[in-house]
Amino acid sequence: MAERNMVNLTITMTKEERKALKQIALDKDMTVSALLREWLKEYQIQEGAEKNGYYSADFV
């Protein structure tokens, strides 16, 4: 991975949400940070596609 300027992010969530987030990351064998970066990348791709007239159903 290329060197990047990293920042810490603080979010507020319930204990149940935190547990679910950690479990999802564990199930995918990745860190919570990596899971959030993956989600952000997918979200940006989807949003870009929708702005260009495509919808998420087009990618299924």
C-alpha positions, -999 to +999 in steps of 0.1 A: +000+000+000+013+034-009+021+058+020-008+080+027-015+108+051-038+091+077-062+108+101-081+094+131-119+094+128-142+094+158-178+082+153-206+078+177-226+045+176-243+021+199-225-008+215-246-031+193-236-012+161-199-013+171-202-051+178-219-056+144-193-035+126-164-055+142-181-088+134-186-078+097-149-069+095-139-101+112-161-122+088-144-105+059-109-110+075-102-073+074-099-044+098-128-020+105-107+007+088-103-014+057-140-022+057-149+015+058-124+023+031-139-005+009-174+009+016-164+044+007-148+033-025-179+013-035-202+042-026-182+067-046-183+043-076-221+039-073-227+076-069-205+084-099-224+058-120-258+071-109-248+107-119-240+092-154-274+076-158-266+041-144-281+025-114-268+000-089-291-027-104-271-023-136-240-037-118-256-068-103 
